[in-house]
Amino acid sequence: MTELRRFQADPFRETLGVEFGMGRAEPAVYAYFVHGRLFCVALDPVHGPQVKLWRRELTACVPADLEGFLLHTHRCEVLDVSYGPRGNPGVNGLGLVTRVQEVAGGAVTRPVMVGRTWTDRCTDDWEGAIPECEWVGRQWPHPGGTQTWPPPGHKTPWGAWQPPF
């Protein structure tokens, strides 16, 4: 993979985001660094690599299907699944948050993973370590929820900062 570009990934922290792709293709992997140390990776559902958990694909899935799998592991007491404030399911113990990304066929899953040091509350978009840019955009589908964050017309405290995607 080659580096496609670098960007500021969070308006409040010194977080460097780097997009990687195959040749000059679209971004496939987003890597995030603090003080030169890799701490978070997100995978594009269209161009990114496939990630599996117990032979179950996590990338580019129908959100409801992946959520059902995660909840099954929770009911069987294999994983401790939790939901963040914006409704994204994840497993803090694994450092895994499942996000969604809009593609031509609708919303599909986008796994976001943090290293062991940053797993505590990783599903929490306020207290966790995942950069702000990964929380912006299409939201996890749930009844009564907003489709995007920030919602249209919402004033953010970011000032001039704009999400990179």
N, C-alpha and C positions, 0 to 999 in steps of 0.2 A: 504494500500500500504506500501511497505517496501523500505527503502533506498538501492539502489543497488551500487552506487558509487558516489564519489565527484570528481570534476575536475576544473581546471582553465578555465573559459569560455571566457576570453578575454585577449589578450596579452598586452593590454595597460592599463587596469583598474583592480582593485582588485575585481573581480567578481567571486563568488563561484557558480559553477553549481552543481546541485544534480539530479541524475537520480532516479526515483521511478518506481517500477513495482509491479505486483501482485506476491507475493512469490518470487521465483527465476526466474521468467519469464523475457522476454525482457523489456527494458525500455518503459514505457507508458507515463510518464509525466517528463518533464525537468523543474526544478525550478531554478531560478537565484536570488542570494542574493548579496547585497552590504552592508557592515557593519552590517551583521546579519539581514537585512531587505529584505523580499521578494519583488521583483519589477517586475518580468517577469515569465511567464509560457508558455511553448510550449507543444503541444500534438502530440504524435506519431500517425500517421494515421492508423497503423496496430494494435497496442496494446493499444493505449490510449482511453480515454473516448470520447464520442461524445459530441460536443458542438453545440448548435443551436442558431440562431438569427432569431427570428420571425418564428419558426418552420422549418427553413431552416438549414440543416446540414452544418457545416463548415469543419468538419474533414473527410478526405479520399474521397473528391469529385474530379470529373474531373475538372481540373483548369479552362477550358473555361466555364463550366456550372456555377461555383461559381462566376467567373468574370462577367458573364452575369447578375446574380442576384444582385451583388454589383452595377453594372452600372445602372441597372433598379432602384434601390433605390436612386441612385445619380440623375438620370433624373427626378424622382418624387420628388426630393428635400427633401427626408427623411434622407439620410446620405450624408456626404461630402466625397466622395471617392477620394483618391489621389494615385499617383504612386511614389515609391521611385526610386533612381538612377538605380537600377538593375531591374526595371520593376515590382516589387511586389505591387499588389494593397492592400490598407488598408484604415482604417478609423481612423484618428488621434483622433477624438473626443471620440471614444470608446476604443482607445488603442489597436486596432486590426490590425495585419499585416497577410496577407495570403502568406505563403511560399509553396514550393512544396518539396516533398520527393520522391525519387525513390523507388518503391516497385516492386514486381515480375510482376505485371500487367502494369507497366508504372508509370508515375508521378501522384501523388495525392496530395491534399492540406493538409497542416500542419498549423493550426492556432497558432499564437504567440500573446500573450496578455500581455500588461503592465498595471500596476496600474494607477489610475487617475493622480498621481503626475508626471508620466513619459510619458503621452500621447502626449505632444507637439512634433511634427515632428517624431513620432515613425516609420513612414514608411521610413524615411531617414536613410540609413545605415551609413552615416557619422556623422550626428548630433544627431540622436535619441539615446535612452537608451538601445536598444536591444543589447545583447552581440554579439561580433564578430562571435562566433562559430555558431550562428543561421543564419548568412548570407552566410556561406561557404557551398559549395556543389551544388546541383541541383538548377538551376535558373528558375524563372517563364518563361513559354514558350511564346515567341513572335518572329515574323518574323525577321530574321537578328541578333537575339541575340545569345550570347554564351550559351551553355547548362550548363556549370558549372562555378563556381567562386571559387578560381582563375582559369583562363584558363590554360591548360597545358603549361608548360614552363614559366609561369609568376613568376617573383621574387617578393615576398611580403616583407614588412618591419618588419615582425614578429620575425626574428631571429630564435631561436630554438623552438619557440612555435608551437605546432601542434594542429589543431582542434580535439576535442574529439570524433567525429563520422566520 
